[in-house]
Amino acid sequence: MQGEYYIYAMNAMLRNNSISNNKRVLWVILIVFVGFAFYQILLNNNSSQLKVKPAQLSSDGVDEAAHAMEAISDAGVSMAKEDKGLNELSYKLDGTTKVFRLTAQPIKWKLFEKTYATAWAYNGTVPGPLIHVTDGDKVRIIMKNNLPEPTTIHWHGVLVPNSMDGIPDETQKPIQPGESFTYEFVARPAGTFWYHSHFNTDKQIGIGLSGAFVIKPRGGLNPKPDIDKVLMLNEWRILSKQTYPAMPATDMDANLFTINGKAFPDTENINAKVGQKVRLRFIGAGQLIHPMHLHGFPFKIVATDGNDVPLSAQWTKDVISVAPGERYDVEFVPDRPGKWMLHCHIPHHTTNFHKEPGGLMMMINVTD
Ligand SMILES: [Cu+2]
């Protein structure tokens, strides 16, 4: 309509001046062209202010990013049958290949006391099961997707062939709801690794789709620790009993923090005896850094991201900052009894719904 008005106004103006017909036509064309271009620029500016188009994360036509910030649907989601994650996953042998099965599905997961998350979980627990194998083992993992959206698994740090790396649309097709995908590779090298969704990760990892993948060296660790424990750190956002994916810097900040799927006081304690060697394998499974501090004893960093640290290079620390994706294996030998706390040293991360104590706290109970 604005364009028509331009033509009308300019025609009227030009008629009043004594310009030849040919020139008049040229002028009208020029003015209409400039007017139209200007109108288009205005239109584009307005629409980019009104609708910010979020980045597409997948090729399935779903606007994943806008979708990702909604509450996780709890319609028809049932309570988890188990209360503890990282249970060692059993396998069946097919020749010399260890065959594992993972099923991803929504569950209600208790984070602490009466607070439950609607989680997306592998085999019904948060974190998913611990896959514990030996360096050089042939493994096959059959992954069934019972989630309401596609997913894939990435074997973080394991030296898999490229086709098993779990990158949607790059190395494999996303696993659609109801479908399965078979991952097969040789588990190597020895170390602390983890597996997690690599589809719509901003949402899927944080709401539970991760687990531990520990490859032990042939013959076992030497010296063997008396206590060997994986500690996966993660964050959650629960508002009015609804679960939202915790997304830092988006006004979707976390308000709950978990070690192995539990917030203090429901975190698991570790019981050790004076003189025992304790190995803790930290995995940063969330989106925030967590400087984990141990009371009572310094520890040595014996492995970083699954790689052994040579004896002469092992730092002695009492705080280890575990960034997203990182793994740190630390070892210590308690020399006196007590209830020694292990906690994140960002004090907000030791709260539940802004109340302390909570979150990333647990006790190492040492007895004689
Ligand atoms: Cu923290």
Residues whose N, C-alpha, C, O or C-beta is under 5 A from the ligand:
A	BS01	CU	I289 H290 P291 C344 I346 H349
